[in-house]
């Protein structure tokens, strides 16, 4: 099977851009008017304490006739119900995504969004949105895989058909790159943590120690949180401690791991905590464990904690 040529790619892009038309502009009407209860719930969930959203007097002092809704919750007023209605045949975004998936672009990720506001919404406003695909960019190679960036535009209108906000939402629909098999993902390694990984390759579990006040710290840091000194050295840990917390990973499968596997937060006797794999048949909080350093491949060694003998 030959790879698609430039003409085929141009034709496919043109077909995708066909969804950027009036024919594929859909409308979504809010089920409820703007109301105080939803505004209050939003503010509580987001931790927004601006009084103009919940206090009439504060809103009037700020020049509003009554409380107003946080502008950033504009999309909440036209959200679909929990039980989704049948697909809208004018939904260009859905049609575009389906066309890409037919070509093998199975991955999708949001990249960014932009919102502009014309006025504050007040209780009693009825909101609807006109939603359409605004733009589709040519195919690009990304770290996630080859795909297409596309932008949808949602124009929000009130009961007087006046625009109150516009939102542009960009997404990438891509063909995921094949995941490497067999080799464990590399942990984060840099000059601040180099000593730790070098120590493991030598069979040592090294803990960073402040050279000024002697406080141990893990993960490694450039500055002591206790005295703010920059100088440090290391001590070798015996690797003994107890399971402070743990989780068992069952799915999805991960390259280089045998499923299921346990990850524990180990409270070392040295006084620091460390995340690591735990190998035990009956894993319990408070279980005494000891580190065994193993080579998982040619250039990576890791501590695995096992139940302490006895």
C-alpha positions as CSV (number, residue, x, y, z in Angstrom):
1,X,0.0,0.0,0.0
2,X,1.5,3.3,-1.1
3,X,1.5,6.4,1.1
4,X,-0.9,9.1,0.0
5,X,0.6,11.7,-2.3
6,X,0.4,15.5,-2.1
7,X,-2.8,15.6,-4.3
8,X,-4.6,13.1,-2.1
9,X,-3.5,15.1,1.0
10,X,-4.7,18.3,-0.5
11,X,-8.0,16.7,-1.4
12,X,-8.5,15.3,2.1
13,X,-7.7,18.7,3.6
14,X,-10.2,20.3,1.3
15,X,-12.9,17.8,2.3
16,X,-12.2,18.5,6.0
17,X,-12.5,22.3,5.4
18,X,-15.9,21.6,3.8
19,X,-17.2,21.3,7.4
20,X,-16.3,25.0,7.9
21,X,-19.6,26.1,6.3
22,X,-23.0,27.4,7.3
23,X,-24.4,24.0,6.4
24,X,-22.6,22.6,9.5
25,X,-23.4,25.3,12.0
26,X,-25.5,24.0,14.9
27,X,-27.3,25.8,17.6
28,X,-27.5,24.7,21.3
29,X,-30.0,26.3,23.6
30,X,-29.6,26.6,27.3
31,X,-32.0,24.4,29.3
32,X,-32.3,27.0,32.1
33,X,-32.0,30.8,32.3
34,X,-29.0,32.3,34.0
35,X,-29.8,31.7,37.7
36,X,-28.3,32.4,41.2
37,X,-28.1,28.7,42.2
38,X,-25.8,27.7,39.3
39,X,-23.7,30.8,39.9
40,X,-23.3,30.0,43.6
41,X,-22.4,26.4,42.8
42,X,-19.8,27.5,40.2
43,X,-18.2,29.9,42.7
44,X,-18.1,27.3,45.4
45,X,-16.6,24.7,43.1
46,X,-14.0,27.1,41.7
47,X,-13.2,28.9,45.0
48,X,-14.2,32.2,43.4
49,X,-15.0,34.7,46.3
50,X,-15.7,37.8,44.2
51,X,-18.8,39.2,46.0
52,X,-20.4,40.7,42.8
53,X,-21.3,37.1,41.9
54,X,-23.3,36.3,45.1
55,X,-24.1,39.6,46.9
56,X,-26.6,42.1,45.4
57,X,-25.3,45.0,47.4
58,X,-21.6,44.4,46.4
59,X,-22.7,44.1,42.8
60,X,-24.6,47.4,42.9
61,X,-21.7,49.1,44.5
62,X,-19.6,47.9,41.5
63,X,-22.1,49.4,39.1
64,X,-24.3,46.4,38.3
65,X,-28.1,46.3,38.7
66,X,-27.8,43.0,40.5
67,X,-25.5,40.0,40.9
68,X,-23.7,38.9,37.7
69,X,-22.4,35.6,36.5
70,X,-18.6,34.8,36.2
71,X,-17.8,35.4,32.5
72,X,-15.7,32.2,32.3
73,X,-18.7,30.0,33.1
74,X,-20.3,31.0,29.8
75,X,-20.3,27.4,28.5
76,X,-22.2,26.1,31.5
77,X,-25.4,27.8,30.3
78,X,-25.7,25.7,27.2
79,X,-24.3,22.4,28.5
80,X,-26.0,19.2,27.2
81,X,-28.0,17.2,29.7
82,X,-26.6,14.1,31.3
83,X,-28.7,12.0,28.9
84,X,-27.4,13.2,25.6
85,X,-30.0,13.9,22.8
86,X,-29.6,12.3,19.4
87,X,-26.6,13.7,17.3
88,X,-27.4,17.0,15.5
89,X,-26.9,16.5,11.7
90,X,-25.5,20.0,11.5
91,X,-22.8,19.3,14.1
92,X,-19.7,20.0,11.9
93,X,-17.3,19.2,14.8
94,X,-18.7,15.7,15.2
95,X,-18.6,15.1,11.4
96,X,-15.1,16.4,11.1
97,X,-13.9,14.1,14.0
98,X,-15.7,11.1,12.4
99,X,-14.0,11.8,9.0
100,X,-10.6,11.9,10.7
101,X,-11.2,8.7,12.6
102,X,-12.0,6.9,9.4
103,X,-8.5,7.8,8.2
104,X,-6.9,6.5,11.4
105,X,-6.5,9.7,13.3
106,X,-7.8,8.1,16.5
107,X,-6.1,10.4,19.1
108,X,-7.5,13.7,20.3
109,X,-6.3,16.4,22.7
110,X,-7.4,19.9,23.5
111,X,-4.6,22.5,22.9
112,X,-6.0,25.9,24.0
113,X,-9.1,28.0,24.2
114,X,-9.8,31.8,23.9
115,X,-12.9,33.6,25.2
116,X,-13.9,37.2,24.7
117,X,-16.9,38.7,26.6
118,X,-19.2,41.6,25.5
119,X,-21.1,42.0,28.8
120,X,-21.8,40.3,32.1
121,X,-24.7,37.9,32.2
122,X,-27.4,38.5,34.8
123,X,-30.1,36.2,36.3
124,X,-32.9,35.8,33.8
125,X,-30.8,35.9,30.7
126,X,-31.5,33.1,28.2
127,X,-28.4,31.9,26.3
128,X,-27.9,30.0,23.1
129,X,-24.8,29.2,21.2
130,X,-24.0,28.9,17.5
131,X,-21.2,26.4,17.1
132,X,-19.2,25.7,13.9
133,X,-15.8,24.6,12.7
134,X,-13.9,27.8,11.9
135,X,-10.6,26.4,10.6
136,X,-8.7,23.3,9.8
137,X,-4.9,23.5,9.5
138,X,-2.8,21.4,7.1
139,X,-1.4,18.1,8.5
140,X,1.5,18.5,10.9
141,X,4.0,16.3,12.7
142,X,3.8,16.7,16.5
143,X,5.3,14.9,19.5
144,X,2.0,13.0,19.9
145,X,1.9,12.0,16.2
146,X,0.8,13.3,12.8
147,X,-2.5,15.1,12.8
148,X,-4.7,18.1,12.1
149,X,-5.3,21.1,14.3
150,X,-8.8,22.5,14.0
151,X,-10.7,25.3,15.7
152,X,-14.3,25.5,16.6
153,X,-16.0,28.9,17.3
154,X,-19.0,29.2,19.6
155,X,-20.9,32.4,19.4
156,X,-23.1,33.0,22.5
157,X,-26.2,35.1,22.2
158,X,-28.8,36.3,24.7
159,X,-32.6,36.5,24.4
160,X,-32.3,39.7,22.3
161,X,-30.0,38.0,19.8
162,X,-27.1,40.1,20.9
163,X,-23.7,38.6,21.1
164,X,-22.5,38.2,24.7
165,X,-19.3,36.1,24.2
166,X,-17.3,34.3,21.6
167,X,-15.2,31.2,22.3
168,X,-12.5,29.6,20.1
169,X,-11.5,26.1,21.1
170,X,-8.6,24.3,19.4
171,X,-8.0,20.6,19.3
172,X,-5.5,18.2,17.7
173,X,-6.8,15.0,16.1
174,X,-3.8,12.7,15.5
175,X,-2.5,9.3,14.7
176,X,-0.7,8.2,17.9
177,X,2.9,7.3,17.6
178,X,3.6,3.6,18.4
179,X,4.6,3.2,22.0
180,X,8.0,1.6,22.7
181,X,7.7,-1.9,23.9
182,X,9.7,-3.8,26.5
183,X,11.8,-0.9,28.0
184,X,10.6,1.0,31.1
185,X,9.9,4.7,30.7
186,X,12.9,6.8,31.9
187,X,12.4,8.6,35.2
188,X,13.2,12.3,35.2
189,X,17.0,12.7,35.3
190,X,18.9,15.9,35.6
191,X,22.1,17.3,37.2
192,X,20.3,17.7,40.5
193,X,19.3,14.0,40.7
194,X,22.3,12.5,38.9
195,X,23.9,11.4,42.2
196,X,20.8,9.4,43.0
197,X,20.8,7.4,39.8
198,X,24.6,6.9,39.8
199,X,24.3,5.6,43.4
200,X,21.7,3.0,42.4
201,X,23.9,1.8,39.6
202,X,26.6,1.2,42.2
203,X,24.0,-0.6,44.5
204,X,23.6,2.3,46.9
205,X,20.5,4.2,48.0
206,X,21.7,7.7,48.5
207,X,19.8,10.4,50.3
208,X,20.6,14.1,49.9
209,X,21.7,15.9,53.1
210,X,22.1,19.6,53.8
211,X,25.7,20.3,54.5
212,X,24.8,23.2,56.8
213,X,22.0,21.9,59.1
214,X,22.1,18.2,58.3
215,X,18.5,17.8,57.3
216,X,17.8,15.0,54.9
217,X,15.6,15.6,51.9
218,X,14.0,13.5,49.1
219,X,13.3,14.1,46.2
220,X,16.6,16.0,45.7
221,X,16.4,19.8,45.7
222,X,18.9,22.6,45.0
223,X,18.2,24.4,48.2
224,X,17.5,23.3,51.8
225,X,13.9,24.0,52.8
226,X,15.0,24.3,56.5
227,X,17.9,26.7,56.3
228,X,18.0,27.7,52.6
229,X,21.6,26.6,52.3
230,X,22.8,25.5,48.8
231,X,25.6,23.2,49.9
232,X,24.8,19.5,50.3
233,X,26.3,16.0,50.5
234,X,24.7,12.5,50.7
235,X,24.3,9.7,53.1
236,X,23.7,6.0,52.2
237,X,20.4,4.7,53.5
238,X,19.9,1.2,54.8
239,X,16.7,1.2,52.8
240,X,14.5,0.1,55.6
241,X,11.1,1.6,56.5
242,X,7.4,1.0,56.3
243,X,4.6,1.3,53.8
244,X,3.0,4.7,54.3
245,X,0.5,4.4,51.4
246,X,0.2,2.3,48.2
247,X,-1.8,1.8,45.0
248,X,-2.0,-1.3,42.7
249,X,-2.0,-0.5,39.0
250,X,-4.1,-2.9,36.9
251,X,-4.8,-1.0,33.7
252,X,-3.7,0.2,31.2
253,X,-0.7,-1.9,30.5
254,X,2.6,-0.1,30.6
255,X,5.8,-1.0,28.7
256,X,8.4,-2.7,30.9
257,X,6.0,-3.6,33.7
258,X,4.3,-6.9,34.6
259,X,0.7,-6.3,35.4
260,X,-0.5,-5.7,38.0
261,X,2.2,-3.9,40.0
262,X,2.2,-2.0,43.2
263,X,3.6,1.5,43.8
264,X,4.2,2.5,47.4
265,X,5.0,5.6,49.3
266,X,7.7,4.3,51.7
267,X,8.5,6.1,55.0
268,X,12.2,5.4,55.3
269,X,13.7,5.1,58.8
270,X,16.0,7.9,57.8
271,X,13.1,10.3,58.0
272,X,12.2,10.9,54.3
273,X,9.5,9.3,52.1
274,X,10.2,7.7,48.7
275,X,8.0,6.4,45.9
276,X,9.0,3.0,44.6
277,X,7.7,-0.4,43.4
278,X,6.7,-2.8,46.2
279,X,6.9,-6.5,45.7
280,X,4.7,-8.3,48.3
281,X,1.9,-10.9,48.2
282,X,-0.2,-9.2,50.9
283,X,0.6,-5.5,50.9
284,X,-0.5,-3.6,54.0
285,X,-0.2,-0.1,55.3
286,X,2.5,-0.1,58.0
287,X,4.3,-3.2,56.7
288,X,8.0,-3.2,57.3
289,X,10.0,-3.3,54.1
290,X,13.6,-3.2,52.9
291,X,14.9,-1.9,49.5
292,X,16.6,-4.3,47.0
293,X,18.3,-2.5,44.2
294,X,17.9,-4.2,40.8
295,X,19.0,-3.5,37.3
296,X,15.9,-3.2,35.1
297,X,17.9,-2.7,31.9
298,X,21.4,-1.9,30.8
299,X,21.4,1.7,32.0
300,X,18.8,1.9,34.7
301,X,18.7,0.5,38.3
302,X,15.8,1.1,40.7
303,X,15.0,0.3,44.3
304,X,12.3,-2.4,44.9
305,X,10.9,-2.7,48.4
306,X,10.1,-6.2,49.8
307,X,8.8,-7.3,53.2
308,X,11.6,-7.2,55.7
309,X,12.6,-10.6,56.9
310,X,10.8,-11.6,60.1
